[in-house]
């Protein structure tokens, strides 16, 4: 079922920021890329995560975000998984902790990718419903 490896469904080319970047930069990424989670890296090492919810709950204006550093708001205690762990492990972490994203790191804690609830849902959906459904539709429909 969910015994396949996380690396098969994770997003590998992840948009990241560094701790010294501003919330204004994060806001711009959230708005233009239409994502909700940005891993924060120091070099390649994962040091935090910021979400659109983290920014929303601050209740600040867009102007106020320009001077605030990501490091002031980011979450630093994160659940992480490794690329070779099973997709089922990701599903369990997401459900048990009500998370919507899990950074995927190697043994040096370097960011390798990210898995979201959407990735797990898409994985299960595509297993149940093949991508090419036309072959299952009778010609007379």
C-alpha positions, 0 to 999 in steps of 0.5 A, a space after each residue: 500500500 504505502 510501502 513505497 519510498 518517500 523520495 518517489 513522491 516528494 518535491 525535490 526542487 524546493 523553494 527555500 529561504 535562509 534565516 536572514 531573509 525577510 518575511 517580505 521575501 517569504 510573503 512574495 514567494 507564498 503569493 507567487 508560487 502558491 505554496 504554503 511551506 518554505 523550508 529555511 536552510 543554512 547552506 544545505 542544512 535544514 534549520 527551520 520552516 515557515 508557513 503561510 499560517 505563521 505569517 497570517 497569525 501575526 496579523 501584520 501589514 505587508 509593509 511590516 514584513 519587510 524588516 522582519 527576519 524569517 528567523 524571528 518567526 520560523 519553527 525550529 523544532 520540526 518533524 523530519 523524515 529521510 527519503 528512503 522511509 515509507 510513504 506510510 510513515 509520512 502519512 502517519 506523521 501528517 495525521 498524528 500531528 495535524 501537519 501539512 508538510 514534512 521536510 525530507 532530510 539526509 543523515 547530515 540534516 541537509 534538505 532533500 525535499 518536502 512531502 505535503 498532504 497533497 503529495 500523499 493524497 495525489 499518490 493514493 488517488 493515482 493508485 486508485 484511479 489511473 491517469 488515463 481513464 479514457 480506456 475505461 470509458 465505453 465508446 458509446 458514452 
